[in-house]
Structures are given as C-alpha cells and as structure tokens.
C-alpha cells in the first residue's frame, strides 16, 4: 500500500510539473491536477495541502542546490586561505561548470522557479536568496580582510545584492532565449570570468591568489 501511495505522489508531481510548464501555475487548478492523475480532488488533498505545496515540492531540488552552493562558497565553512585560492583558467572552468550543471540538470525547475512562482510561497525567492547572500558575503569580506589587510571591503550591500541578482538574470535570459547547453556554457564562462576578475579589482586584491564565487 505504501508503494502505491508513493507512486501516486510521484504521479501528482510529474503531472503537475507538466501542467505548470505548459499552462502556468496560476491557470492550473487542483481539480485539473486530480483529473489528469485520475484521482478525486479529496484524495489529492490527502497528499498535498495545496497547489502551492505541490509547486514547492517540485522545485525543491533546485532550491536546495542553489542554497547549498551559496553556503559552500560563502558560508562559515567556506575555505578562505591565501595559499589555496587562485584565479586561473582551471578555477574559472570549475565555477562555470557548477552553474552549467545546475542549468543542465534543473532547467525545467529553474523555469518554474524563475518564471512561474508568482502566487506561490516562493514568489520572492530571488530577493530572499540575495538577502541571505548579502549576509554571508559581508562576513566573507570580514574574513578576507583578516588575511589580506589591504583589501577594500567597504562595498555597499546593494552592490553585493545586485551582483547576486545578476546570476538569476543570466539564468532567466538563457532559459528565455532557449540557448543550447553549448551556447549557455559560453555565456556562463564569460559571466564567471567577468565576475571573478571584476571582484578582484573592486576589492583591490591580487587575482593570482584571489577567487570569489559571488
């Protein structure tokens, strides 16, 4: 019986994902979803309390990946050692690859999250994410200053916020223009190189050892 319940739950998510992508979140109803799955509306509510709960469950994998990436790059456990951080082609390629893999694996979920979240509890995801990023980056600057006293870390919070928003704007443009994976990788590489060397210049640190992944 539990297997059947799990199968129905996965079917609800699969059907809803297709409907949200094709018709939009706001135009899809719980009754529409139930009809497509072949269950009653009351049974559908046994699995999910609301359409919003379905939406959040669908996009949760990419939300988790994005927050994990933020914590990895700028959280308290993020490594910051002059001897271990450099800017070179290998580092740029590595960072670009991280973004590229997110796009390849979660393009459909990103499309939902960035284009169809209006009216859901994730409607303000980008703002909330960038607010969290600003807090972490501010602390990252403090740690940078401790190992590189000449660094100019008096950067406005709004500027940090804007730089985080840029990656979401880039992802939206890539998805909205239906770029192929190869086309997307080229743009992502250009973005990462611009960001990393740009931040090194802004913070007045030597790019031979400095790397930031904002």
N, C-alpha and C positions, 0 to 999 in steps of 0.2 A: 504493500500500500504506500509506503514511504517513497519507493521508487517512482510510483505513478504520480505522487504529489510533486516530486522534484521535476518529473518530465513536464507536468502541466505548467509549473512555474517557469521553466525554461522556454516552453512554448509561448507563454504570455510575453516574456521578454523579447523573444525573437519576432513575434508578430507585431508587437508594439514598436519595436525598433524600425521595422519596415514601414509601418504606418506613419510614424513620426517623421521619417526621412522623406517619404513620398508626399504626405498630405500636410505635414506640420503638426506640432504638438497641440496647438490650440484648436485645430479643426478635427482632432481625433477625440472620440469620447470613450468612456468606459464601456458603454453598450457596444460601440463599434468593435472595440478590442475583444469583448466577450463573444460577440457573434463570429468574429474571424477565428477565434480559438476553438469555438464550438462548445462553450460552457455558458452557464447563466451568469447574469450580472452579479447576483448574490454570491455565487461561487467565486467569481473573480475577486470580490472583496475579502474572501477568506485568505487570499494570497497577498493582496496588496490593499492598503487602506485607501489609496487614492491614485489618480493618474500621475500625480507628482512623485509618489513613491516609486512608481514604475519607471518614470524618467530617470530618477536619481539612481536606481539600481542599474539601469542600462549604462549610464555614463560613468558610474563609479570607478571602473578600471582606469580610465584615462585621468580622472580627477586624482586618484591615488598616485599614479605615475608622476603627474606634474608636481604634486606636493612632495613626493619622495625626492624628486630631482632637486627641488628648491632646498630641502633640508640637507641633502648631500653636498650641494655646492656652497651653502651659506649658513647651515645650522651649526650648533656648537661643536659637533663632531667633525665639521669640515676642516681638513688639514690646511694649515697656513704656515709654511716654513720656507724661508728664502732659498734653502738648498734644494727644495723639492718642486718648486713651481717655476715653469718657464713658458714663454710664448714662442712656439715654433710651429712648423707645418704639421708635425705629429699631434701637437696639442689641439690646434685648430681643427684638424681632421677628426680627432676624438670627440670634441664638443659638438661639432656639426653632426657627427654620426648619432649622438644621443638624440638630438632633435629630429633627425631624419627617421630614426627607428620609431619614435613616438608617432610621427606622421604616417609611416607605412603601416604600423600595427593598429593605429586607432583613428585613421582618417574619418571614418563614418561617425565615431563617437565624438570626435572634435567638431565635426559639422553640426551635430546635435547640440553640443555644449555651447558652441560659439554663435550659432545661428538660430537655434530653436528653443533656447532656455527661457524666453520671455513668458512670464506667468508661472514659472516654477520656482522652487526654493533656491535654485542655482542661477537665478536671473542675474545676480550681482557677483557671480563667481570671479570674474576678472578683477573687479575692484577689491574684493576680499583677498584674492591671491596677491595682488600687488601691495596691498596694505601689509600683509604678512611678509612679503619680500622686503619691503622698506625697513621693517623692524630688524630682520635678520641681516640685511646688508649694512645697516647702521652699526650693528655690533661687529660685523666683519671688518668694517673700516677701523673700529677701535682696535681690533687685534692686528690689523695691518700696520697701524701707527706704532704699535708696540715693537714690531720687528723692523719697521722702516720709518724712523722718526721724520724723515724729510717728506714723507707722503702728504699730499694735500687732500685731506679727507673732509674738508668743510664743504661738502656737496649738499645741495638742498634736497630735502626729502622728495619734493615734487619731481626733481630731475631723476632721482632714483626710480620713482614711481613710473615716470614716462618711459624710461628705458625698459622696464618690465612689461609695460603695455605694448611696446614695440613688437615683442616676440609674438604676442597674440594677434596683433595686427598683421604681422607677416604670415602667420598660420592661416588667418582668415582669407588673406589675399591668395595664398597658394591654393587653398581649397576652393575659394570662389571662382578662381580662374582655371580650375581643373588642370593644374600643372601635373605633368607626369612625375614619377619619382626622380628621374634624372634631372628634369628641369627644377624640381623643388630642391634637390641637393645642391645645385649650383647657387641658387638664391640663398639657401641656408649657409653655405660656406662663405659667401660674400658678407652676409649679416654677421656671422661669428667673427670673422677676421676684422671687420669694421668695429665691432663692439670691443673686442679684446685689446686691440691696439689703441682704440679711442679712449678706453678707460685708463690704460697705462699712461697715456698723455695727460688726461684730465687729473689723475692722481699724482702726477709727477714721479713716477717710478719707472725703473729700467725694465723695458719689455723683455730683456734677456732672462729675467727671473720672475717677472710678474705675470700672473694669469688671473683673470676674473671671469666668471661664467654668469654674469647677470643677464 
